[in-house]
Amino acid sequence: MAHIQLVDELVREYLLFRGFTTTVKAFDNDLKSDKDKGFRVDKIVEQIVHYINVSDLNGLKEYWSHLDSLVFSKLEIHVQPAVRKIEYSLYKLYLVTAAQSAGGVRNEKVAEFLSKMLPELQGQSEWRDWFMLPYVQKPDENPSFSLYFTRAWQDSVLVSLHNLLATVFQCMPQPTLTSYESDAALVKRLQDEITTLKGKPQLTTEKTSPICHQSRLAQYSERLSGPLPLVDDFSAIPSEQFEGGVREARGLRGLLRQMGGSPVMGRKTGRSQSQN
């Protein structure tokens, strides 16, 4: 969604042109505090990593809650385990990062996390060993925790998060203002197609058939109304025998193709049909 920044600039330019100075100030303030970061995946991941590195548990939970209400909660129910898997992996990354800071596993940030998250996590088997973390001398050498202290696992969590956000944002329906470029390009292609067809000599019935022409237009319509191209599936997070969640993550490509009925993930069929 790199074009979002361009649209923001166009909106600001228009407001200045109209003399709406108060609105411009409010618009600039909203941009500065924009939690969605203009839907730039790298900036969102960077913000989450910042909360983890500075051990800001409240900031991490609030930011994830914002993303959940904006996007994740509107996904189909059978992809929720994969989303939850990434959320819990971020929490584990938070604990690992805190345990590697001053004070080790007994520092106050580790204790704060386990205390605040106890009501939410205590009934889940995958978290049972984590509540013993403060009492483990060398967690990076312990079989229960050694995997999480590896660079490969930590990187795979961030890659999976990046791919999740990129896939979801790519499939979100766009407001009319942000899609004007693609719409203009489509109109130009159709006009070029019509011009090309008009310039061809009518040699055969097949070449001049309205049905043939209509099929070409249908191809453009199908491109516009069909599902957007998807990025790769989530990077598998190596750990914990969570085969069901991993299968859900790998299957998101097929899932998103079936999300036409979702309020956020639906295809842009309304405007596409009007163009046809």
ABEGO torsion letter per residue (X at the ends): XAAAAAAAAAAAAAAAAAGBAAAAAAAAAAAAABAAGGGBAAAAAAAAAAAAAAGBAAAAAAAAAAAAAAAAAABBAAAAAAAAAAAAAAAAAAAAAAAABBGEAABAAAAAAAAAAAAAAAABAAAAAAAAAAABABAAABAAAAAAABAAAAAAAAAAAAAAAAAAAAABBBBAAAAAAAAAAAAAAAAAAAAAAAABBBABAAAABAAAAAAAAAAAAAAAABBBBBBBBBBBBBEGGBAAAAAAAAAAAAAAAAAAABAAABBBAAAAAAAX
